[in-house]
Amino acid sequence: MPNRGGPAAGSGRHCDRGLYREARIEGLAPAWFASVEYVEWSGATKDLTFIPGIEAAQQALLVDDYASYVHPGQEGQWVSVAQFESPYSQSDQGLASALAVLQQRLE
């Protein structure tokens, strides 16, 4: 399966631009989500060194639900989340849960 892009901070599902945009439009993501930089990935994994402006993978975190997308050697940068897919529920708390984990990791 080809690796698709997603927000630099990560994604609930290895999302394409459609899901990313749809989550914002449908109000399923908070307003700040619209300002998260979109990163184009290539290859079988999401290599964090592809993110513009970082010198080492340790400067970033990958939020994803698919362990196989974690680039070898970057496992410590992975924040695992539950899968987010259609139909999208207004009661889904995956993004809020991911944010809580990110805040904890960054303290």
N, C-alpha and C positions, 0 to 999 in steps of 0.2 A: 504494500500500500504506500503511495507516495506521501511524503510529509508535507502538510500544508502549513501556511503561515498562521500567525496569531499575534495577539498583543505581546509586547516585550515582557510584561509582567506575567504573561502566561494566559491560559485559557481553560475554561471548563472542559471543553472537548477540543481536540486538535482542529480548531475552527478555521474556516475560510473567512474571507471578508464579509460574506453574506450573513453568517451567524453573528459575527462581531457587530455589524451594522444593525441587524435585526434586534439584538438584545438591547441596544441603545434606543432604537425607535419604539419598541414595544414597552419601554419603561421597566424592563427586567434588570437593568443595570443602573447604578447610581450615576449622577451627572459626571463625576470625575472620570468614569470609565471612558468617556468620549475623548479624553486627552491622553490616554495611554498610547504610546508609540506602537505602531504596527511593524513587526519584523518579518521579512521574507526569509523563510527557511529553505534549505535544499538538502537533499540526502535523506538517509533513513532515520536520523536523529535530529534533535533540536540542539545544536551546538551553540552554547551561550556566547561564544566568542564571535558569532555573527552579528551581535548587537552592536550597532555603531556607538563609538565613544567609550567602550570599556576595553581595558587592557588584559584582564584575566576573567575567567568564568566565575571566580569567587566574588566578583563585583555585582552579580546578578542572581536572581532566583527564577526558576522555571515552575510555573503553576500549571499542572497538567494532570489529566486522569489516566494517561496511558504510559505505563512504565517503560515500554519499549522505545519511546521517543527520547528518553533521557540519554544524553551523550555519555559514552564511557568516560569515567573519571569525574563526572559532574553530578554524581548521585547525591552528594551532600547539598547541592543547590536545588534539589527537587522538592516541591511542596505538592503532595498528592491530594487531589480533590475528587469528589464524586462526579460521575459523568453528567453532563448537561446536554440534553437533546430534545428535539421536538417530540411531542407537544410541550411547550414551555409552560410551567406552572407559576402562577403569581406567588405561590407560597414557597417556591424553591429558595433555600437559604444557602446554597453552595457558594455564591460569591461572598456573602457575609462571613461564612465560615473560613473561606480562603483568606479574606482580609484579616480576620482575627489571628490566624496562623502567621501571616506575614508581619503583622504588628509585633507579635511575640518574638519572631525570629530577628527582627530589627532592633529590639530593645537592647 
